[in-house]
């Protein structure tokens, strides 16, 4: 009988990273691995955990590699990046240059979510791997949604904030939900032309997979403004289609992953037109959501994608 692989998985501080890493952890468990989780936000027992025997340390962005290097751990690392490796966004601030050289080592494996960024890198063990989700968590719950449109993420640039405000004022008859951390709400209200409607749209902060799945199920469609990478689609894309809700994205080359079924918008007017069109045409809505679910279920599920990771790190 084959011995189970033992994984030390690092759950990072960043909210997006925690959600993405949850699907990575689930994938390991779905592939019969023994997973020990160290939560950077809540746990203080790292040194105790490091005394264990593991086959791999796995983390989001540089989180696992940083622990490996800082503590001189002699086990291979699995590093899933959905932020630009060569930027502060990769989770270690200005120290990214200190750790990036270790991605060249034979026992460190990098999986990168953006196709174009992957092609720019020359690390020996780098692999392109778009986002994936656990379809046991993200699924259609069969309930009628309360909201028409949902957006989750920061309104941290003037473009994002004005875009969202204009959507709220242009479609006052629709129920629009916005989810973000509290400090991003406060920041948006300070900068907004109409802080009262920003406050009305705000539905709270989500930091776990189960609540995000419920929130997506509670809306008819999600629109995306991808912030990271060049060609890639963000994690919200795959969460949404797994729940059989309609995702409308800004244009990205990797929309091709969905074989022409996923709608995208070219500008604000185009987004409004597509929102109204799909809300009015149930048959078109169902055609898109069924097709995108089928593709994601086949190619972007946590079990098969983590099986691919394990096959590459042997």
Secondary structure, 3 states (H helix, E strand, C coil): CCCCCEEEEEECCCHHHHHHHHHHHHHHHHCCCEEEEEECCCCCCHHHHCCCCCCEEEEECCHHHHHHHHCCCCCEEEEEECCCCCCHHHCCHHHHHHHHHHHHCCCEEEEECCHHHHHHCCCCCEEECCCCECCCCCCCCCCCCCEEEEEECCCCCHHHHHHHHHHHHHCCCCCEEEECCHHHHHHHHHHCCCHHHHHHHECCCCCCHHHHHHHHHCEEEEEECCCCCCCCCCHHHHHHHHCCCEEEEECCHHHHHHCCCCCEECCHHHHHHHHHHHHHCHHHHHHHHHHHHHHHHHHCEHHHHHHHHHHHCC
